[in-house]
Amino acid sequence: QVQLVESGGGLVQAGGSLRLSCVAPGRSLSRYAMGWFRQAPGKEREFVASITKSYSITYVADSVKGRFTVSRDNAKTTVSLQMNSLKPEDTAVYYCTARDTDSETDYAYWGQGTQVTVSS
């Protein structure tokens, strides 16, 4: 069982930036493929970005391409989501996720989420 903890959410003006972080206390995130999802009020969870276990290849959803970047730190203790040029439609609860291998389709582990609110 893996516990994931997100941080960095908050209130920001449209056009601003925010950086979210994810850690797994007592574990190295190098063991996992990582992802970020979000859920806005009244909507289903939506894929945002991911980074592979092997070679740290990144993927981002079309809705955030060019604005969001996902990365690992050198020690592999933290996975971050850098969010720039934020829009009101980015308002959502953001979740850190993990899976054991790059070949798995489903993410087995989920954090509690962190709220991101973008005002116009």
C-alpha positions as CSV (number, residue, x, y, z in Angstrom):
1,Q,0.0,0.0,0.0
2,V,1.4,3.4,-1.1
3,Q,0.5,6.7,0.5
4,L,0.7,9.7,-1.8
5,V,0.7,13.3,-0.5
6,E,0.1,16.3,-2.7
7,S,0.9,19.9,-1.8
8,G,1.1,23.3,-3.4
9,G,-2.5,24.0,-4.2
10,G,-4.1,27.4,-3.6
11,L,-5.8,30.4,-5.1
12,V,-4.2,32.2,-8.0
13,Q,-5.2,34.8,-10.5
14,A,-5.7,33.9,-14.2
15,G,-2.4,34.0,-16.0
16,G,-0.5,33.1,-12.8
17,S,1.6,30.0,-12.0
18,L,1.4,27.3,-9.3
19,R,3.6,24.3,-8.6
20,L,2.2,21.1,-7.2
21,S,4.3,18.5,-5.5
22,C,3.8,14.8,-4.7
23,V,5.7,12.6,-2.3
24,A,5.3,9.1,-0.9
25,P,6.6,9.2,2.7
26,G,9.2,6.5,3.3
27,R,9.4,5.5,-0.4
28,S,11.3,6.4,-3.5
29,L,9.1,7.5,-6.4
30,S,11.6,5.9,-8.8
31,R,9.7,2.6,-8.3
32,Y,6.6,4.0,-9.9
33,A,5.2,5.5,-13.0
34,M,3.5,8.7,-11.9
35,G,0.5,10.7,-13.1
36,W,-1.7,13.7,-12.4
37,F,-5.4,13.9,-12.7
38,R,-7.9,16.6,-11.8
39,Q,-11.6,16.8,-11.1
40,A,-13.7,19.9,-11.4
41,P,-17.1,20.4,-9.7
42,G,-19.8,18.4,-11.5
43,K,-17.3,16.6,-13.8
44,E,-15.5,13.3,-14.0
45,R,-11.8,13.0,-13.2
46,E,-9.6,14.0,-16.2
47,F,-6.1,13.0,-17.1
48,V,-3.6,15.9,-16.9
49,A,0.0,14.6,-17.2
50,S,2.2,11.6,-16.6
51,I,5.9,10.7,-16.3
52,T,7.2,7.1,-17.0
53,K,9.1,4.9,-14.6
54,S,11.7,4.3,-17.3
55,Y,13.6,7.3,-18.7
56,S,11.1,9.8,-17.3
57,I,9.2,10.4,-20.5
58,T,6.4,12.9,-20.1
59,Y,2.9,13.2,-21.5
60,V,0.4,16.0,-21.1
61,A,-3.2,16.4,-22.0
62,D,-4.1,18.6,-25.0
63,S,-6.0,20.9,-22.7
64,V,-2.8,21.8,-20.8
65,K,-0.1,21.3,-23.4
66,G,2.4,24.1,-23.5
67,R,1.3,25.3,-20.1
68,F,1.9,22.4,-17.7
69,T,5.1,20.4,-17.1
70,V,5.6,17.3,-15.1
71,S,9.0,16.3,-13.7
72,R,10.9,14.3,-11.1
73,D,13.6,15.7,-8.9
74,N,17.1,14.2,-9.0
75,A,16.7,12.2,-5.9
76,K,13.4,10.8,-7.2
77,T,11.7,11.7,-3.9
78,T,9.3,14.2,-5.5
79,V,7.1,14.5,-8.6
80,S,6.0,18.0,-9.5
81,L,3.5,19.6,-11.8
82,Q,4.4,23.1,-12.9
83,M,1.4,25.0,-14.0
84,N,1.8,28.2,-15.9
85,S,-0.7,30.6,-17.7
86,L,-3.5,29.3,-15.5
87,K,-7.1,29.7,-16.6
88,P,-10.3,29.6,-14.7
89,E,-11.2,26.3,-16.3
90,D,-8.1,24.8,-14.6
91,T,-9.9,25.1,-11.3
92,A,-10.2,21.6,-9.8
93,V,-8.9,19.2,-7.2
94,Y,-5.6,17.8,-8.5
95,Y,-4.6,14.2,-7.6
96,C,-1.2,12.6,-7.7
97,T,-1.4,9.0,-8.9
98,A,1.1,6.1,-9.2
99,R,1.3,2.7,-10.8
100,D,3.9,-0.1,-10.5
101,T,4.9,-0.3,-14.2
102,D,4.7,1.7,-17.3
103,S,2.7,-1.0,-19.1
104,E,-0.2,-0.8,-16.7
105,T,-3.3,1.1,-17.8
106,D,-4.8,1.9,-14.5
107,Y,-3.3,3.8,-11.6
108,A,-3.5,1.8,-8.4
109,Y,-2.5,4.5,-5.9
110,W,-4.1,7.9,-5.4
111,G,-3.5,10.8,-3.1
112,Q,-6.1,12.8,-1.3
113,G,-5.9,15.7,-3.7
114,T,-5.1,19.4,-3.4
115,Q,-7.4,22.3,-4.4
116,V,-6.4,24.6,-7.2
117,T,-8.6,27.7,-7.7
118,V,-8.0,30.1,-10.6
119,S,-9.9,33.4,-10.4
120,S,-10.7,35.6,-13.4
